[in-house]
């Protein structure tokens, strides 16, 4: 259960950061830095609990939703 809670918290803060950087004027050129920093902090904070899979699972989900992920051939 601790793995799921750690993954949820990490994903929540990462999605919150992405949302805050793109709403309104956004963070401009600093948006990728903010998103990367949030991801780094969440992986370091919860990686030892959940195995550090936040980045892989979230990126797979994000690219799948964006439609930019190409299937492997």
Helices and strands as residue ranges (DSSP letters): H 2-22, G 28-30, H 31-50, H 54-66
